[in-house]
Amino acid sequence: MLEIRRASMDDLTHLMDLYSSLTDEDLYMRFFVYHKVSEEEVRRILTQEDHITILACRDGKVVGEGSLYDNGEFSLVVRREHRRLGIGTRIVSSLISLAKEKGLPRVIFYTLPNNYPMIAIGRKLGFSLKFDDEEVVGSRAP
Ligand SMILES: CC(C)(COP(=O)(O)OP(=O)(O)OC[C@H]1O[C@@H](n2cnc3c(N)ncnc32)[C@H](O)[C@@H]1OP(=O)(O)O)[C@@H](O)C(=O)NCCC(=O)NCCS
């Protein structure tokens, strides 16, 4: 069974393990930078107050992560071997609910035009999608 819960400092090693399992391309899609995520950055993700981070867990293992920022932007990642099982969709649905609870007017994601899984999630969950050569912007009211 899949559990979605808020991340805490106790998840430092789980999150390090998730990020270190990713390819450079995954890290770029998630963070828009090409480099391995340091422990310092993971600490920041878990402590900074400008966003909420949630985790998707299956059998005690962290299989995905999503973060929603105060301006409505969000990003997420799912462990490679757990993709195409609906976990990304569940994470985005949970982020939309969180945005609603917080009273945010919009949720927004930015991705590359070749990120078919993210575009598929956006379509499925009713985001309006704006395409140009360099990026796709998805947005909707929560
Ligand atoms: C985007 C991402 C989170 C999706 O996670 P996931 O758990 O595989 O997502 P889901 O299983 O919920 O849905 C994926 C959808 O994409 C579709 N899909 C997957 N690969 C596809 C492809 N190559 N072409 C077209 N559609 C594709 C699936 O069919 C599914 O749609 P469906 O439910 O209508 O069948 C995951 O691919 C990932 O971590 N990518 C790297 C980081 C990233 O891109 N983050 C997004 C930042 S905004």
The ligand as an SDF file (V2000), in Angstrom:
LIG
                    3D

 48 50  0  0  0  0  0  0  0  0999 V2000
    7.3760   12.5640  -13.8370 C   0  0  0  0  0  0  0  0  0  0  0  0
    7.4000   11.4190  -12.8330 C   0  0  0  0  0  0  0  0  0  0  0  0
    7.3460   11.9970  -11.4110 C   0  0  0  0  0  0  0  0  0  0  0  0
    6.1720   10.5310  -13.0700 C   0  0  0  0  0  0  0  0  0  0  0  0
    6.1070    9.5580  -12.0630 O   0  0  0  0  0  0  0  0  0  0  0  0
    5.2570    8.2040  -12.2360 P   0  0  0  0  0  0  0  0  0  0  0  0
    5.0720    7.6290  -10.8860 O   0  0  0  0  0  0  0  0  0  0  0  0
    5.8640    7.3370  -13.2590 O   0  0  0  0  0  0  0  0  0  0  0  0
    3.8790    8.7950  -12.7710 O   0  0  0  0  0  0  0  0  0  0  0  0
    2.4910    8.0220  -12.9960 P   0  0  0  0  0  0  0  0  0  0  0  0
    2.6990    6.5560  -12.9890 O   0  0  0  0  0  0  0  0  0  0  0  0
    1.4970    8.5730  -12.0270 O   0  0  0  0  0  0  0  0  0  0  0  0
    2.0340    8.5600  -14.4260 O   0  0  0  0  0  0  0  0  0  0  0  0
    2.8940    8.6460  -15.4810 C   0  0  0  0  0  0  0  0  0  0  0  0
    2.0420    8.8850  -16.6950 C   0  0  0  0  0  0  0  0  0  0  0  0
    2.9350    9.1220  -17.7420 O   0  0  0  0  0  0  0  0  0  0  0  0
    2.7030    8.1820  -18.7670 C   0  0  0  0  0  0  0  0  0  0  0  0
    4.0060    7.9130  -19.3840 N   0  0  0  0  0  0  0  0  0  0  0  0
    5.0740    7.3410  -18.8280 C   0  0  0  0  0  0  0  0  0  0  0  0
    6.0930    7.2950  -19.6970 N   0  0  0  0  0  0  0  0  0  0  0  0
    5.6080    7.8660  -20.8460 C   0  0  0  0  0  0  0  0  0  0  0  0
    6.1570    8.1160  -22.1030 C   0  0  0  0  0  0  0  0  0  0  0  0
    7.4200    7.7810  -22.3880 N   0  0  0  0  0  0  0  0  0  0  0  0
    5.3870    8.7210  -23.0380 N   0  0  0  0  0  0  0  0  0  0  0  0
    4.1120    9.0810  -22.7630 C   0  0  0  0  0  0  0  0  0  0  0  0
    3.5340    8.8790  -21.5590 N   0  0  0  0  0  0  0  0  0  0  0  0
    4.2860    8.2770  -20.6150 C   0  0  0  0  0  0  0  0  0  0  0  0
    2.1130    6.9810  -18.0920 C   0  0  0  0  0  0  0  0  0  0  0  0
    1.3850    6.2040  -18.9960 O   0  0  0  0  0  0  0  0  0  0  0  0
    1.2330    7.6420  -17.0570 C   0  0  0  0  0  0  0  0  0  0  0  0
    0.0280    8.1000  -17.6170 O   0  0  0  0  0  0  0  0  0  0  0  0
   -1.3250    7.2420  -17.4350 P   0  0  0  0  0  0  0  0  0  0  0  0
   -1.5610    7.1190  -15.9790 O   0  0  0  0  0  0  0  0  0  0  0  0
   -2.3540    8.0840  -18.1230 O   0  0  0  0  0  0  0  0  0  0  0  0
   -1.0690    5.9310  -18.0780 O   0  0  0  0  0  0  0  0  0  0  0  0
    8.6720   10.5150  -12.9910 C   0  0  0  0  0  0  0  0  0  0  0  0
    8.7620   10.1390  -14.3450 O   0  0  0  0  0  0  0  0  0  0  0  0
    9.9550   11.1920  -12.5470 C   0  0  0  0  0  0  0  0  0  0  0  0
   10.3240   11.1300  -11.3640 O   0  0  0  0  0  0  0  0  0  0  0  0
   10.6700   11.8450  -13.5080 N   0  0  0  0  0  0  0  0  0  0  0  0
   11.9080   12.5820  -13.1850 C   0  0  0  0  0  0  0  0  0  0  0  0
   11.6500   13.8670  -12.4140 C   0  0  0  0  0  0  0  0  0  0  0  0
   10.6020   14.7350  -13.0980 C   0  0  0  0  0  0  0  0  0  0  0  0
   10.4950   14.7900  -14.3140 O   0  0  0  0  0  0  0  0  0  0  0  0
    9.8270   15.4580  -12.2750 N   0  0  0  0  0  0  0  0  0  0  0  0
    8.7930   16.3780  -12.7350 C   0  0  0  0  0  0  0  0  0  0  0  0
    9.1910   17.8020  -12.4090 C   0  0  0  0  0  0  0  0  0  0  0  0
    7.8940   18.9740  -12.7140 S   0  0  0  0  0  0  0  0  0  0  0  0
  1  2  1  0
  2  3  1  0
  2  4  1  0
  2 36  1  0
  4  5  1  0
  5  6  1  0
  6  7  2  0
  6  8  1  0
  6  9  1  0
  9 10  1  0
 10 11  2  0
 10 12  1  0
 10 13  1  0
 13 14  1  0
 14 15  1  0
 15 16  1  0
 15 30  1  0
 16 17  1  0
 17 18  1  0
 17 28  1  0
 18 19  1  0
 18 27  1  0
 19 20  2  0
 20 21  1  0
 21 22  1  0
 21 27  2  0
 22 23  1  0
 22 24  2  0
 24 25  1  0
 25 26  2  0
 26 27  1  0
 28 29  1  0
 28 30  1  0
 30 31  1  0
 31 32  1  0
 32 33  2  0
 32 34  1  0
 32 35  1  0
 36 37  1  0
 36 38  1  0
 38 39  2  0
 38 40  1  0
 40 41  1  0
 41 42  1  0
 42 43  1  0
 43 44  2  0
 43 45  1  0
 45 46  1  0
 46 47  1  0
 47 48  1  0
M  END
$$$$
